[in-house]
Amino acid sequence: MNLGLIVGEALIGLRRNISMVISVVLVTFVSLTFVGAAVLMQTQIQTMRGYWGEKAEVTIYMCSPLSTSQNCTDDEATEEQITKVRDDLAGPALSPLISETTFEDKQTTFQNWVERFGEEQANAFGMENMGVAFRVTLKDPQQSTVLTEAFSGVAGVDEVQDQRRLLDPLFAALTVATYIAVGVAALMLIAAVLLIATTIRLSAYARRKEIGIMRLVGASNRSIQTPFVLEGVFAAFLGSVLACVAVLAGVKFGVEGYLAERVPFMRPLVDMQDAAFVVPVLIGIGVLLAALSAGFAIRRWLRT
């Protein structure tokens, strides 16, 4: 098999069908960009779920003078009620599940308000109106419902807040976005496969006389088919490279340069190392689909 001749034939085919080749490049570029985005979004979901799942706390807010919960029958939680919650957390039923318990008094709660909402708003409520709280870190975050059930409805407890439940809507939204990206990518990949097959058939038809001569002189089917397969692979490879550049640029400037500064609660975010892992996947998908669709198209055309 003459490698130089095969490459030359492939280049001739690319030059003759330049408009179709550009179409294949663009469709492959768009479809694989969506594939890369879907992979990175799923990586982001798993990274955030693991990171925040370990750090998620269950916060037990005791009644304050401003509480309106039905459990808050007194003006605020009494010392007996606070002591009971502390003893229950340290008791034999719950202590094996707990990694760390932190008690926040009124002064600590007031400082947290100052940090979150500003000193002016914190002063408007006043330190005397602040409540106390227990922040509980579990050994297994999946057991958070045990604490929620144990202290919901207990006298003196205003609210039991599970941070994992606050994060679940965010994870759900990211998952839906991932499914949408996968769906769009699948449709675009189908379009790319069909376009590659059409391009190869047109290229073979344009060179039908050359193919007939090659058959007469005894050229093998492999030597006839290989230039056409290379045409599809080359076009898909260019589209794959463009998709990789788009994914790397998106992570570099969109994630690390923009989201990292403006959306700190989403950390840890995907980085260039995650994007670099996606690069060979995108190139592999593009080249493989192109080789399969081009090979199938040319074999089918030669049989007709």
C-alpha positions as CSV (number, residue, x, y, z in Angstrom):
1,M,0.0,0.0,0.0
2,N,1.5,3.3,-1.1
3,L,1.1,5.7,1.8
4,G,2.0,8.8,-0.2
5,L,-0.5,8.0,-2.9
6,I,-3.3,7.4,-0.3
7,V,-2.6,10.7,1.5
8,G,-2.5,12.5,-1.9
9,E,-5.9,11.0,-2.9
10,A,-7.3,12.1,0.5
11,L,-6.1,15.7,0.1
12,I,-7.6,15.8,-3.4
13,G,-10.9,14.7,-2.1
14,L,-10.8,17.4,0.7
15,R,-10.0,20.1,-1.9
16,R,-12.9,19.0,-4.1
17,N,-15.4,19.0,-1.3
18,I,-14.2,22.0,0.7
19,S,-17.6,23.3,1.5
20,M,-18.8,19.9,2.8
21,V,-15.6,19.5,4.8
22,I,-16.1,22.9,6.5
23,S,-19.7,21.8,7.3
24,V,-18.4,18.6,8.9
25,V,-15.8,20.5,10.9
26,L,-18.4,22.9,12.2
27,V,-21.0,20.3,13.1
28,T,-18.3,18.1,14.8
29,F,-17.0,21.2,16.7
30,V,-20.4,22.1,18.0
31,S,-21.5,18.6,18.9
32,L,-18.2,17.7,20.7
33,T,-18.3,21.1,22.6
34,F,-21.6,20.1,24.0
35,V,-20.1,16.7,24.9
36,G,-17.2,18.3,26.7
37,A,-19.6,20.7,28.5
38,A,-21.7,17.8,29.7
39,V,-18.7,15.8,31.0
40,L,-17.4,18.9,32.8
41,M,-20.8,19.6,34.3
42,Q,-21.2,16.1,35.6
43,T,-17.6,16.3,37.0
44,Q,-18.6,19.6,38.7
45,I,-21.7,18.0,40.3
46,Q,-19.7,15.0,41.6
47,T,-17.0,17.3,43.0
48,M,-19.4,19.7,44.7
49,R,-21.5,16.8,46.1
50,G,-18.4,15.2,47.6
51,Y,-16.9,18.4,48.9
52,W,-20.0,20.0,50.4
53,G,-21.4,16.6,51.4
54,E,-18.5,16.2,53.8
55,K,-18.8,19.8,55.1
56,A,-22.6,20.1,55.2
57,E,-23.9,20.8,58.7
58,V,-27.1,20.3,60.5
59,T,-27.9,23.5,62.4
60,I,-30.3,23.5,65.3
61,Y,-31.7,27.0,65.9
62,M,-33.0,27.6,69.4
63,C,-35.9,30.0,69.9
64,S,-35.1,33.7,70.0
65,P,-37.3,36.6,71.1
66,L,-38.3,37.1,67.5
67,S,-39.2,33.4,66.7
68,T,-42.7,32.6,65.5
69,S,-42.5,28.8,65.5
70,Q,-45.1,26.8,67.4
71,N,-42.3,25.2,69.5
72,C,-41.3,28.6,70.9
73,T,-43.9,28.9,73.7
74,D,-41.6,31.1,75.8
75,D,-40.0,34.4,74.9
76,E,-36.9,32.5,74.0
77,A,-35.3,29.1,74.6
78,T,-34.7,28.5,78.3
79,E,-31.5,27.2,79.8
80,E,-33.2,23.9,80.5
81,Q,-34.2,23.5,76.9
82,I,-30.7,24.4,75.7
83,T,-29.2,21.9,78.1
84,K,-31.6,19.2,77.0
85,V,-30.6,19.6,73.4
86,R,-26.9,19.6,74.4
87,D,-27.4,16.4,76.4
88,D,-29.3,14.7,73.6
89,L,-26.5,15.5,71.2
90,A,-24.0,14.0,73.6
91,G,-26.2,11.0,74.5
92,P,-25.6,7.4,73.4
93,A,-28.1,7.5,70.7
94,L,-26.7,10.5,68.6
95,S,-23.1,10.9,69.7
96,P,-21.8,7.9,67.6
97,L,-23.2,9.7,64.5
98,I,-21.6,13.1,65.3
99,S,-18.1,14.2,64.3
100,E,-18.2,17.7,65.9
101,T,-20.7,20.0,67.7
102,T,-20.3,23.7,67.9
103,F,-22.4,25.9,70.2
104,E,-23.0,29.5,69.0
105,D,-24.1,32.0,71.7
106,K,-25.8,35.3,71.1
107,Q,-22.5,37.2,70.6
108,T,-21.3,34.7,68.0
109,T,-24.6,34.8,66.2
110,F,-24.5,38.6,66.2
111,Q,-21.0,38.6,64.7
112,N,-22.2,36.2,62.0
113,W,-25.0,38.6,61.2
114,V,-22.5,41.4,60.9
115,E,-20.4,39.4,58.5
116,R,-23.3,38.3,56.3
117,F,-25.6,41.3,56.3
118,G,-23.6,44.2,57.6
119,E,-23.3,46.0,60.9
120,E,-26.2,48.3,60.3
121,Q,-28.8,45.5,59.8
122,A,-27.4,43.5,62.7
123,N,-27.7,46.5,65.0
124,A,-31.3,47.0,63.8
125,F,-32.1,43.6,65.4
126,G,-29.9,43.9,68.4
127,M,-27.7,41.3,70.1
128,E,-30.4,40.7,72.7
129,N,-32.8,39.5,70.0
130,M,-30.4,37.0,68.6
131,G,-30.8,33.3,69.2
132,V,-28.4,30.5,70.0
133,A,-27.7,27.5,67.8
134,F,-25.9,24.2,67.7
135,R,-23.9,23.4,64.5
136,V,-23.5,19.7,64.1
137,T,-21.1,18.0,61.7
138,L,-21.9,14.3,61.0
139,K,-19.6,11.5,60.3
140,D,-21.9,10.3,57.6
141,P,-23.8,13.3,56.0
142,Q,-26.4,10.8,54.7
143,Q,-27.6,10.4,58.4
144,S,-28.7,14.1,58.6
145,T,-32.4,13.1,58.6
146,V,-31.8,11.4,62.0
147,L,-31.0,14.7,63.6
148,T,-33.8,16.5,61.7
149,E,-36.4,14.0,63.0
150,A,-34.9,13.9,66.5
151,F,-35.2,17.7,67.1
152,S,-38.1,18.9,64.9
153,G,-41.0,19.7,67.2
154,V,-38.9,19.7,70.4
155,A,-39.8,22.5,72.8
156,G,-37.3,25.4,72.5
157,V,-36.1,24.5,69.0
158,D,-37.1,27.0,66.4
159,E,-35.8,25.2,63.3
160,V,-33.6,22.4,62.2
161,Q,-31.8,23.2,59.0
162,D,-30.0,20.6,56.9
163,Q,-27.6,22.2,54.5
164,R,-27.6,19.2,52.2
165,R,-31.3,20.0,51.4
166,L,-30.3,23.5,50.5
167,L,-27.8,22.2,48.0
168,D,-30.0,19.6,46.4
169,P,-31.9,22.1,44.2
170,L,-28.6,23.3,42.9
171,F,-27.4,19.8,42.1
172,A,-30.8,19.1,40.4
173,A,-30.5,22.1,38.2
174,L,-27.0,21.2,37.2
175,T,-28.1,17.7,36.4
176,V,-30.9,18.9,34.2
177,A,-28.4,21.2,32.4
178,T,-26.2,18.1,31.9
179,Y,-29.1,16.1,30.4
180,I,-29.9,19.0,28.0
181,A,-26.2,19.2,26.9
182,V,-26.1,15.5,26.4
183,G,-29.3,15.5,24.3
184,V,-28.1,18.4,22.1
185,A,-24.7,16.7,21.7
186,A,-26.3,13.4,20.7
187,L,-28.4,15.1,18.0
188,M,-25.4,17.0,16.7
189,L,-23.3,13.9,16.6
190,I,-26.0,12.1,14.6
191,A,-26.0,15.1,12.2
192,A,-22.2,14.9,12.0
193,V,-22.2,11.2,11.2
194,L,-24.8,11.6,8.5
195,L,-22.9,14.6,7.0
196,I,-19.6,12.7,7.0
197,A,-21.3,9.8,5.2
198,T,-22.9,12.1,2.6
199,T,-19.5,13.8,2.1
200,I,-17.8,10.5,1.4
201,R,-20.5,9.4,-1.0
202,L,-20.2,12.6,-3.0
203,S,-16.4,12.4,-3.0
204,A,-16.6,8.8,-4.2
205,Y,-19.1,9.7,-6.9
206,A,-16.8,12.6,-8.1
207,R,-13.9,10.1,-8.5
208,R,-15.9,7.2,-9.9
209,K,-13.7,7.0,-13.0
210,E,-10.5,6.9,-10.9
211,I,-12.0,4.2,-8.7
212,G,-13.0,2.2,-11.8
213,I,-9.4,2.4,-13.2
214,M,-8.0,1.3,-9.8
215,R,-10.3,-1.7,-9.8
216,L,-9.2,-2.7,-13.3
217,V,-5.5,-2.6,-12.4
218,G,-6.2,-4.8,-9.4
219,A,-6.2,-2.4,-6.5
220,S,-7.4,-3.8,-3.2
221,N,-10.6,-2.6,-1.5
222,R,-8.5,-1.4,1.4
223,S,-6.4,0.9,-0.8
224,I,-9.5,2.3,-2.4
225,Q,-11.4,2.9,0.8
226,T,-8.6,4.3,2.9
227,P,-8.4,7.8,1.3
228,F,-12.1,8.3,1.8
229,V,-11.8,7.2,5.4
230,L,-8.9,9.6,5.9
231,E,-11.0,12.5,4.5
232,G,-13.7,12.0,7.1
233,V,-11.2,11.4,9.9
234,F,-9.3,14.6,9.0
235,A,-12.4,16.8,8.9
236,A,-13.6,15.3,12.2
237,F,-10.2,15.7,13.8
238,L,-10.2,19.4,12.9
239,G,-13.6,19.8,14.5
240,S,-12.5,17.9,17.6
241,V,-9.4,20.1,18.0
242,L,-11.7,23.2,17.8
243,A,-14.0,21.7,20.4
244,C,-11.0,21.0,22.7
245,V,-9.9,24.6,22.3
246,A,-13.4,25.9,23.1
247,V,-13.6,23.7,26.2
248,L,-10.2,24.7,27.5
249,A,-10.9,28.4,26.8
250,G,-14.3,28.1,28.6
251,V,-12.7,26.6,31.7
252,K,-9.8,29.0,31.7
253,F,-11.7,32.2,31.2
254,G,-15.3,31.3,32.0
255,V,-14.8,29.1,35.1
256,E,-11.4,30.0,36.6
257,G,-11.5,33.7,35.4
258,Y,-15.2,34.5,36.0
259,L,-17.2,32.0,38.1
260,A,-14.4,31.5,40.7
261,E,-14.5,35.1,41.7
262,R,-18.3,35.7,41.5
263,V,-19.8,32.4,42.6
264,P,-17.6,31.3,45.6
265,F,-20.3,29.0,47.0
266,M,-19.9,26.7,44.0
267,R,-16.3,25.8,44.9
268,P,-14.5,23.6,44.3
269,L,-14.9,24.3,40.6
270,V,-13.6,22.3,37.7
271,D,-10.1,23.4,36.6
272,M,-7.7,23.1,33.7
273,Q,-6.7,19.6,34.8
274,D,-10.3,18.4,34.5
275,A,-10.5,20.1,31.0
276,A,-7.3,18.4,29.9
277,F,-8.7,15.0,30.8
278,V,-11.7,15.7,28.5
279,V,-9.5,16.6,25.5
280,P,-8.4,13.0,24.5
281,V,-12.0,11.9,25.1
282,L,-13.4,14.4,22.6
283,I,-10.7,13.7,20.0
284,G,-11.2,10.0,20.4
285,I,-15.0,10.3,20.0
286,G,-14.7,12.5,16.9
287,V,-12.1,10.3,15.1
288,L,-13.9,7.1,15.9
289,L,-17.3,8.2,14.7
290,A,-15.7,9.7,11.6
291,A,-13.8,6.5,10.8
292,L,-16.8,4.3,11.3
293,S,-19.3,6.4,9.3
294,A,-16.8,7.1,6.5
295,G,-15.8,3.4,6.3
296,F,-19.4,2.2,6.2
297,A,-20.4,4.8,3.6
298,I,-17.6,4.0,1.2
299,R,-18.1,0.2,1.5
300,R,-21.8,0.6,0.8
301,W,-21.1,2.8,-2.2
302,L,-18.6,0.4,-3.6
303,R,-21.1,-2.4,-3.5
304,T,-23.6,-0.5,-5.6
